[in-house]
Amino acid sequence: MLKIVPIGFTSLSRASARVRLKGDSRAAGDQGRVRDDFVANNRIDKLVQSIAVLIVDDNQYMRKVVRNILVNIGVKNIHEASDGIAGLEAIRMFAPDLVILDWEMPLLNGAELVRIVRSPGVFPVPDVPIIMLTGHVERWRVVEASRLGVNEFLRKPVSGKSLLDRIVAILTHPRAMVRLGDYYGPEPRKLFYEPMQKMAVAPPTAPEAPDPGTPKLMV
């Protein structure tokens, strides 16, 4: 004789409902993330489209390459300067939101231009963000660029993604402008300036007096 075992329909229904709820929650979470990503990307697109960028490079071909990259990532307001002196005048005239700067140029090179720009009280636009874009990537140049107050350092040839990433970082996570001794520029990263920051904060200490209870060694 067959024994019929009743099935707990209520339990199965509850389990199915829990599965459906989990699926619905996961789908809602995915939709929320997509919506947040869309909003963030739309905000970044508007930021990039709203900025004015100055390219300072003595090489006409490189200026054209960088201009094309900027246009492709959405930048609409682009100015150019063919050497450091023209670059300084363009910064004074246009007050751009960003400068993309070559290192090796005649008359006034990129490092000298940064030194002049990062002079509050002397130069009218000392806080303009600067990306050094150069084919010369020796370590001493990277260190020197940071010590002069460059925001970012990129190597030629540069990809659109790399340039866009640096521009977005500057626009969305700007570093505060600070003065540390002779340095003026974006708040330094720890790699080069942690010792300088400690020196600027720590007060001078007097030499310790010898403990009278400690016997001196005669040599």
C-alpha positions as CSV (number, residue, x, y, z in Angstrom):
1,M,0.0,0.0,0.0
2,L,1.4,3.4,-1.0
3,K,1.9,6.0,1.7
4,I,1.2,9.5,0.6
5,V,3.3,12.1,2.3
6,P,1.7,15.6,2.3
7,I,3.9,18.4,0.9
8,G,4.3,21.6,2.9
9,F,3.0,24.1,0.4
10,T,3.2,26.9,2.9
11,S,7.0,26.3,3.4
12,L,7.6,26.1,-0.3
13,S,5.7,29.3,-0.9
14,R,7.7,31.1,1.8
15,A,11.0,29.9,0.3
16,S,10.0,31.0,-3.2
17,A,9.0,34.4,-1.8
18,R,12.3,34.8,-0.1
19,V,14.1,33.9,-3.4
20,R,12.0,36.4,-5.3
21,L,12.7,39.1,-2.7
22,K,16.4,38.5,-2.9
23,G,16.3,38.6,-6.7
24,D,14.2,41.8,-6.6
25,S,16.6,43.4,-4.1
26,R,19.6,42.5,-6.2
27,A,18.0,43.9,-9.3
28,A,17.1,47.1,-7.4
29,G,20.7,47.4,-6.2
30,D,22.0,46.9,-9.7
31,Q,19.7,49.5,-11.1
32,G,20.7,51.9,-8.3
33,R,24.4,51.4,-9.1
34,V,23.8,52.0,-12.8
35,R,21.8,55.2,-12.0
36,D,24.6,56.4,-9.7
37,D,27.2,55.7,-12.3
38,F,25.2,57.5,-14.9
39,V,24.8,60.6,-12.7
40,A,28.5,60.6,-11.8
41,N,29.5,60.2,-15.5
42,N,27.1,62.9,-16.5
43,R,28.6,65.2,-13.9
44,I,32.1,64.5,-15.0
45,D,31.2,65.1,-18.7
46,K,29.7,68.5,-17.8
47,L,32.8,69.4,-15.7
48,V,35.2,68.5,-18.6
49,Q,33.1,70.4,-21.1
50,S,33.0,73.5,-18.9
51,I,36.8,74.0,-18.4
52,A,39.3,76.1,-20.4
53,V,42.6,74.4,-21.1
54,L,45.9,76.0,-22.2
55,I,48.5,73.8,-24.1
56,V,52.0,75.1,-23.8
57,D,54.4,73.3,-26.2
58,D,56.9,74.5,-28.7
59,N,56.2,71.5,-31.0
60,Q,53.2,72.3,-33.3
61,Y,52.5,68.7,-34.0
62,M,52.3,67.8,-30.3
63,R,50.0,70.8,-29.7
64,K,47.7,69.4,-32.4
65,V,47.9,65.8,-30.9
66,V,47.0,67.1,-27.4
67,R,44.2,69.3,-28.8
68,N,42.7,66.4,-30.6
69,I,42.8,64.3,-27.5
70,L,41.1,67.1,-25.5
71,V,38.4,67.5,-28.1
72,N,37.7,63.8,-28.1
73,I,37.3,63.7,-24.3
74,G,34.9,66.6,-24.4
75,V,36.9,69.8,-23.8
76,K,35.5,72.7,-25.8
77,N,37.6,75.7,-24.8
78,I,41.2,75.2,-25.8
79,H,44.1,77.7,-26.1
80,E,47.7,77.2,-27.3
81,A,51.1,78.8,-26.7
82,S,54.2,77.9,-28.6
83,D,56.8,78.7,-25.8
84,G,57.1,79.5,-22.2
85,I,56.9,83.3,-22.5
86,A,53.8,83.0,-24.6
87,G,52.5,80.5,-22.1
88,L,52.9,83.0,-19.2
89,E,51.1,85.7,-21.2
90,A,48.3,83.3,-22.1
91,I,47.8,82.3,-18.4
92,R,47.6,86.0,-17.5
93,M,45.2,86.8,-20.3
94,F,42.8,83.7,-20.3
95,A,43.2,82.5,-16.6
96,P,42.6,78.9,-17.8
97,D,41.3,76.2,-15.5
98,L,44.2,73.9,-16.5
99,V,47.6,74.2,-18.1
100,I,49.2,71.2,-20.0
101,L,52.9,72.1,-20.2
102,D,55.9,70.7,-22.0
103,W,59.3,70.7,-20.2
104,E,61.9,71.4,-22.9
105,M,61.1,74.7,-24.7
106,P,63.2,77.6,-26.0
107,L,63.3,81.0,-24.2
108,L,61.6,79.7,-21.0
109,N,61.3,76.0,-20.3
110,G,58.4,74.3,-18.4
111,A,60.2,74.2,-15.0
112,E,61.0,77.9,-15.2
113,L,57.4,78.7,-16.1
114,V,56.1,76.7,-13.1
115,R,58.5,78.5,-10.8
116,I,57.2,81.9,-12.0
117,V,53.5,80.9,-11.9
118,R,53.8,79.5,-8.3
119,S,54.6,83.0,-6.9
120,P,51.6,84.3,-5.1
121,G,51.6,88.1,-4.7
122,V,53.8,88.3,-7.8
123,F,52.0,86.3,-10.5
124,P,48.3,86.9,-10.8
125,V,47.2,83.3,-11.3
126,P,49.4,81.2,-8.9
127,D,46.9,78.5,-8.2
128,V,46.2,77.3,-11.8
129,P,46.5,73.4,-12.0
130,I,49.4,72.3,-14.1
131,I,50.0,68.9,-15.8
132,M,53.6,68.4,-17.0
133,L,53.4,66.4,-20.2
134,T,56.9,65.6,-21.5
135,G,59.0,63.0,-23.3
136,H,61.8,63.5,-20.7
137,V,60.9,61.2,-17.7
138,E,64.1,60.9,-15.7
139,R,63.4,60.5,-12.0
140,W,65.0,63.8,-11.2
141,R,62.6,65.6,-13.5
142,V,59.6,63.9,-11.7
143,V,61.0,65.0,-8.3
144,E,61.8,68.5,-9.5
145,A,58.3,68.9,-11.0
146,S,56.7,68.0,-7.7
147,R,59.0,70.3,-5.8
148,L,58.0,73.2,-8.1
149,G,54.3,72.6,-7.6
150,V,53.1,70.6,-10.6
151,N,49.8,68.8,-10.0
152,E,50.5,65.8,-12.3
153,F,53.3,64.4,-14.4
154,L,52.6,62.5,-17.6
155,R,54.8,60.9,-20.3
156,K,54.6,61.5,-24.0
157,P,52.9,60.0,-26.0
158,V,49.9,60.1,-23.7
159,S,46.6,58.2,-24.2
160,G,43.2,59.9,-23.9
161,K,42.3,57.8,-20.9
162,S,45.5,58.7,-19.0
163,L,44.9,62.4,-19.7
164,L,41.2,62.3,-18.8
165,D,42.0,60.4,-15.6
166,R,44.4,63.2,-14.5
167,I,42.0,65.9,-15.5
168,V,39.1,64.3,-13.6
169,A,41.3,63.8,-10.5
170,I,42.2,67.5,-10.5
171,L,38.6,68.6,-11.0
172,T,36.9,66.2,-8.6
173,H,39.6,65.8,-5.9
174,P,41.6,69.1,-5.9
175,R,44.5,69.3,-3.5
176,A,44.6,72.4,-1.3
177,M,47.2,75.0,-2.2
178,V,49.8,75.3,0.6
179,R,53.0,77.0,1.5
180,L,55.8,75.0,3.1
181,G,59.0,77.0,3.4
182,D,59.9,78.1,-0.1
183,Y,57.4,75.7,-1.7
184,Y,54.0,76.9,-2.9
185,G,51.7,74.6,-4.7
186,P,49.2,71.7,-4.3
187,E,49.4,69.9,-1.0
188,P,52.4,67.6,-1.5
189,R,52.2,63.9,-1.6
190,K,54.1,62.0,1.1
191,L,56.8,60.7,-1.3
192,F,58.7,63.9,-1.6
193,Y,57.6,66.3,1.1
194,E,56.9,64.4,4.3
195,P,60.2,65.4,5.8
196,M,59.6,69.0,4.8
197,Q,56.1,68.9,6.4
198,K,57.6,67.6,9.7
199,M,60.2,70.3,9.6
200,A,57.6,73.0,9.1
201,V,55.4,71.7,11.9
202,A,57.9,70.6,14.5
203,P,59.3,73.4,16.8
204,P,63.1,73.6,17.3
205,T,64.2,71.6,20.3
206,A,66.9,72.6,22.7
207,P,69.8,70.2,23.3
208,E,69.3,67.9,26.2
209,A,71.3,68.7,29.4
210,P,73.5,65.9,30.7
211,D,72.1,63.9,33.6
212,P,74.2,64.9,36.7
213,G,73.6,61.4,38.2
214,T,75.2,59.7,35.2
215,P,79.0,59.1,35.6
216,K,81.1,60.3,32.6
217,L,83.4,57.9,30.9
218,M,87.0,59.0,30.6
219,V,88.6,58.0,27.4
